[in-house]
Amino acid sequence: MQTRYRATPRTTDVVIVGAGPAGLALACALAPLGLRVELVERQPLSAVAEPAFDGREIALTHASMRLLRELGIAAHIPAAAMSPLRIARVIERDVARELQVHTGDTGHDRLGSLVSNRVIRAAAWQAAQALPDVQVHAGAVVDAVHTDARAAEVRLADGRVLRAGLLVAADSRMSQTRQALGIGARMHDSGRHMLMCRMHHGVANDGAAWQWFGDAQTRALLPLEPHLSSVVLTLTGAEAQRMERLDDDAFAREVEQRFEHRLGAMATASTRHRYPLVTVYARRFVATRAALVGDAAVGMHPVTAHGFNLGLASVERLAGTVRDSLQRHADPADPRALAAYQRRHRRGSLPLFLATATVAGLYGDDRGPVRPLRRAALEAAARTAPFRRALAAGLVDDGPVDPGAADRVRAALRWLRPG
């Protein structure tokens, strides 16, 4: 879109709209390439530097932890803030045999690590603000954006204009920057809400994460300490609002019942938080001198816990193509490089997005005719060793985000071995 600017543009190399964990991680990836990076964030600086607890616990794969170490972010995450995820349990109310995924003979002691979203955001901020070529404009609202073959421009509501070689949208799944760039997205509102909080419980969780389907609800448990877990309930909006208004004791008694008292006596250990379930898949990941990362590109359903991991994968893919573009063309936004990023991220994200949507649709549907199908699917998965090994391998693999063909073949052979 065409816009006339009166202010004198401030020139930099990359402007990232959104200083959440994906935007900050991208800044940490791009600045070491010799690029000057400026982030625009509508929240005040205090909210970026000291984010509040928001109820979200992030299940980080080994690949995500590897990238966070490479970016210098993991160094700011205290060891005590990382909880080991040792077993993943998928439970269907009417199926006697549950699906369990564990490390087996992978040589790892955990499938992944659970870290509070607040902790990740704070660590990403500490890593980014330590880089001299990264600047954050906090409390700033984007008024308009314009890109053409020469440059990208971001006009702020206070009249400032930022001019850069590359513009990146990292401002959530409801990205206003994506919309301003004229990029549409496929959105699905499930009509459900997630209600989450931390809870103490009498029975130890044994480091196991639960995903429990049935009874027109989805229950999830994320282990933080032996007797402390994050409880996530997926409910209709009205039911989530009703439970959100309960006092702590009444809430705990109802959660006990919803978990069929398998965790013993329970008590709330944090504030409660509610989020609507809306998934997003952008129709394009790039435009002229612009790219989308994180939830602005793909906003996943949380049922497979891959949302933030996929966001970090987009950071690694974009940073890699920018590095290649600088080496070949001395331009961070060469059209061929951006096209390569789009191909890589679409190839890496679409199968997972569709599979997650299928799982969410199948197991979120409690109608009678659907139940036999999902029971059969879960029982088959529980009995198929290669499938379980493939799930575990995907979590513990800390190699490149896009392995080569030979690596893919070797991995497939490992999954298909007998036993």
C-alpha positions, -999 to 999 in steps of 0.1 A, spaced: 0 0 0 12 35 -7 17 60 21 33 94 22 56 102 51 66 136 64 91 124 90 128 118 82 132 80 81 156 64 106 177 38 86 185 4 99 189 -31 84 160 -51 99 128 -39 116 109 -66 136 74 -58 147 68 -77 180 92 -81 208 78 -114 221 100 -145 223 100 -151 186 109 -116 177 136 -113 203 150 -147 193 152 -135 157 170 -104 168 195 -126 186 200 -146 154 204 -117 130 225 -92 150 256 -115 150 254 -114 111 265 -78 113 229 -64 110 214 -36 129 181 -47 143 153 -26 157 122 -41 173 89 -23 177 67 -34 206 34 -19 217 38 -30 253 58 -8 277 94 -17 284 86 -30 319 63 -56 304 90 -67 280 119 -68 305 98 -83 334 69 -102 318 41 -113 341 31 -149 345 5 -158 319 -2 -194 327 16 -208 297 42 -235 301 62 -243 270 73 -278 261 107 -273 245 121 -300 223 159 -307 222 161 -289 189 146 -258 205 169 -260 235 199 -263 211 188 -231 192 182 -212 225 217 -221 236 232 -210 202 213 -176 205 226 -171 241 190 -172 255 193 -205 274 221 -190 295 196 -167 311 171 -196 319 179 -209 355 183 -247 357 156 -247 384 131 -232 359 134 -261 335 113 -292 344 120 -325 328 93 -340 306 100 -378 308 68 -394 295 40 -383 273 6 -400 279 -23 -398 256 -55 -411 272 -90 -417 258 -117 -423 283 -131 -454 267 -97 -470 257 -80 -493 281 -46 -490 265 -31 -455 265 -4 -442 242 29 -436 260 59 -420 244 92 -421 263 129 -418 257 135 -456 255 169 -462 240 174 -427 226 202 -420 251 183 -390 266 169 -387 301 139 -366 289 117 -360 259 120 -322 265 119 -295 291 90 -275 304 97 -238 309 73 -210 317 66 -186 289 74 -158 312 109 -172 319 116 -176 282 104 -141 274 126 -127 302 156 -147 290 152 -136 254 150 -100 265 182 -103 285 200 -119 256 188 -93 231 194 -62 251 230 -73 257 236 -70 219 248 -36 209 232 -38 174 197 -45 188 174 -16 198 139 -20 212 112 7 207 88 -2 235 54 14 240 53 21 202 23 15 180 27 9 143 5 32 122 14 20 87 39 -1 68 51 2 32 75 -20 13 89 -18 -23 119 -31 -41 142 -5 -25 132 -7 12 106 -13 39 92 15 60 74 14 93 55 45 104 49 47 141 19 65 157 42 91 172 54 101 137 87 83 137 96 64 105 119 34 105 134 24 72 151 -10 67 161 -36 42 139 -62 57 107 -60 77 96 -90 98 62 -95 114 64 -113 147 33 -97 163 11 -127 172 -13 -149 153 -37 -118 149 -8 -99 133 -17 -64 122 15 -62 103 6 -93 83 -27 -77 74 -11 -44 65 12 -63 41 -19 -76 24 -12 -112 34 -43 -132 42 -45 -162 66 -67 -193 71 -82 -190 105 -102 -215 125 -121 -206 157 -128 -238 175 -154 -222 198 -133 -235 227 -112 -218 253 -82 -230 273 -83 -224 310 -49 -230 327 -32 -226 360 -6 -243 383 -19 -267 409 -5 -287 437 -16 -323 440 -12 -352 464 -2 -379 439 32 -375 422 31 -369 384 63 -389 377 74 -364 351 46 -374 328 26 -351 306 -11 -361 301 -33 -353 272 -67 -368 281 -97 -368 258 -134 -375 263 -165 -362 281 -167 -332 258 -135 -318 272 -97 -321 269 -76 -323 300 -39 -317 300 -13 -320 327 23 -306 324 47 -317 352 67 -290 368 76 -306 401 66 -340 415 36 -325 432 31 -294 411 17 -293 376 2 -270 351 -34 -280 345 -50 -271 311 -87 -276 305 -102 -271 270 -138 -262 274 -166 -242 258 -162 -205 263 -192 -204 287 -179 -233 308 -144 -218 309 -158 -185 321 -178 -202 348 -148 -220 361 -127 -189 359 -151 -172 383 -150 -200 410 -132 -193 442 -99 -213 447 -114 -241 468 -144 -247 445 -121 -246 415 -98 -272 430 -127 -295 439 -140 -294 404 -106 -300 388 -102 -330 411 -135 -344 397 -125 -337 361 -93 -357 367 -113 -384 384 -93 -379 416 -62 -396 399 -40 -368 413 -54 -369 448 -62 -337 467 -55 -306 446 -50 -269 454 -45 -239 431 -9 -225 431 -12 -196 407 -35 -172 390 -58 -186 363 -56 -176 326 -80 -182 297 -73 -181 260 -96 -186 230 -85 -214 206 -80 -199 172 -55 -214 147 -39 -195 119 -19 -204 88 -8 -175 67 -14 -178 29 21 -165 23 51 -162 46 68 -135 26 61 -103 7 84 -77 -10 112 -71 16 90 -87 43 87 -120 61 65 -136 88 78 -156 118 63 -172 149 26 -171 153 23 -144 127 31 -171 102 16 -202 119 -5 -202 150 -8 -238 161 -35 -257 181 -18 -265 214 -28 -302 214 6 -314 202 25 -287 221 46 -276 191 36 -240 187 66 -223 202 90 -250 188 76 -242 153 81 -205 160 117 -211 168 121 -232 137 108 -202 116 135 -181 133 162 -206 124 150 -209 88 147 -172 82 181 -164 99 197 -191 77 183 -177 45 192 -141 55 228 -153 62 230 -170 28 215 -139 11 241 -116 27 269 -139 15 256 -140 -21 238 -107 -26 247 -84 3 210 -80 8 190 -95 37 158 -95 17 168 -107 -17 136 -121 -33 153 -155 -40 163 -158 -3 128 -149 9 113 -174 -15 136 -201 -1 125 -193 34 89 -196 24 95 -230 8 114 -243 38 90 -231 64 59 -243 45 75 -277 39 84 -279 76 52 -265 90 23 -276 69 24 -314 76 26 -307 113 -1 -281 112 -25 -304 93 -17 -334 115 -24 -313 146 -56 -300 132 -67 -336 124 -59 -347 159 -77 -317 174 -107 -323 153 -109 -360 159 -104 -359 196 -123 -327 202 -154 -342 187 -174 -361 213 -203 -372 190 -211 -409 191 -202 -418 155 -167 -404 160 -158 -422 192 -151 -457 176 -128 -441 150 -107 -422 176 -106 -452 199 -93 -473 170 -67 -447 161 -54 -444 196 -52 -482 201 -34 -486 168 -9 -459 177 -3 -475 212 5 -508 196 28 -495 168 64 -493 181 78 -475 151 52 -448 155 61 -443 191 98 -443 183 92 -417 156 74 -394 181 102 -397 206 129 -392 180 112 -360 168 114 -346 203 149 -356 213 166 -348 179 186 -316 183 200 -316 148 194 -290 121 158 -279 117 158 -292 81 178 -324 79 191 -336 46 176 -365 27 202 -390 39 195 -381 75 158 -386 69 163 -420 55 186 -431 84 160 -418 109 132 -437 91 153 -470 92 158 -465 130 121 -461 136 112 -492 115 136 -516 132 120 -545 150 114 -545 187 
